[in-house]
Amino acid sequence: MKFIHTADIHLDSPLSGLAAYKDAPADLLRTVTRDAFTKLVDAAIEEAVDFMVISGDLYDGTWKDYNTGHFFCREMGRLNKVGIPVYLLFGNHDADSEMTKKLMLPANVHQFDSRKARTFHIEALRVALHGRSYKEAATVENLASSYPAAVAGWLNIGVLHTALEGYAAHANYAPCSVAELTAKGYDYWALGHVHEHAIIQKSPWVVFPGNLQGRHIRETGARGAVLVTADESGIQSVERLLVDLLRWHVVAVDASGASTMSEVVSLVGQAFERLVAETPDKIYLSVRVCIKGKTSAHGELFGSESQLREEILGQAAGQGIDRLWVEKVRLETEPLTDMSQLAQRSDAIADLQRLLAEAPADVDFLKSLMDDLRPMVDKAPMELIKSVPELDAIRSGNVVDIVKSVTPGLLAYLSTSN
């Protein structure tokens, strides 16, 4: 017997961090969550699975129109034609309180009730699935405590959308402990809500499949569902089933050995080559480049972020493919020269260092700086301000952090130039 366990599909959820850039793959972005789900349905049919379990957050909140629901119905219809039933539990994003539009689903889709825990029995397979959907998005009660006892002699699957214990990065919905789940006597817990793939334990199996498609730079790496194989003695294997089409990566480049911008750019190009070689041909790549390390190139890089981004885009294009895209370039290098060494000098640079060191506490200086910068920011488009932290800081009246962040680079640049 085989079944697919998936969760956190977030159909039609927008991908963030890409659309603001003119060179983003717009056509792909519009349909990527749907395309990943279609790949999952293709895999279910190809593997001839006995059923599919969706452990919450199928949707991304209320639909803008009925197209989202129509798409899901079509995919369920494909599974219905080949006799694959689907057991659907609603999580916080598709709770009764969140959804203002609904459609009658094909007969093969069985929905867990939100009022109390329900058990579906698959007689031919001797499988019992227990679960309860969310009625309210902010469900903070322990739903698992109300789940029924295991059906003796059957394979028991608990379906639950939960933060579980220890996942502080996720909203603490339907909280429960691994010990509580174990005590239920089920064979497999099909969890949802946590977007990272994780096998919490194997006796019984407690599994987060992760979300189906990464949606932003905080969801890096391969994404998909899991394919579970079982027999009369219980669960035999849990394998990842990768279906994502666009994969997010943070490419960290150590520039400590570089002395020029050209050398830094070359290191980025080499990192791109390695990433492309490790990634299947049909996967699109959205990368954030983070350049780090103490380097003598720090001074040359200071103030040249736009040029550096263009050079890095050129390295991406130089891969000879159209599936590698640079989401953002982060410059986090440090100068080789220690600031305390500069202070020992008796020249204009040392004088400037002392001035900048005192600037954060100089009210008159900060006011003058703010008066000079604010008119420029007020003329900038709001989307630009929000995408550039320094502009947003000026708009908020915070120039102290800007002075502090600019100081090392400016001094390194001037030191290199002299």
Protein Blocks (a to p, Z undefined) as FASTA:
>chain_A
ZZdddehklgoiacehklmpmkbcfklmmmmmmmmmmmmmmmmmmnopabdcdeejkbgc
jafblmlmmmmmmmmmmmmmnopacdddddfklgfklpmbdcdddfklccddfkbccddd
dfknopacdddddfbfblcbdfklmpccddehiacddddddebehilmbccehiacfklm
mmnopabdcdehiacdcdfbfcdcdddebjfbdcbfklgcjdddddddddfkbcfbdcdd
dfbfbdcddddddfklpcbfklmmmmmmmmmmmmmmmpcfklccddddddedjdfklmmm
goplmmmmmmmmmmmmmnopakbccfbdcdfbdcfbdfklmmmpccfklmmmmmmmmmmm
mmklmmmmmmmmmmmmmmpcfklmmmmmklmmmmnopaklmmmmmmmmmmmmmmmmZZ
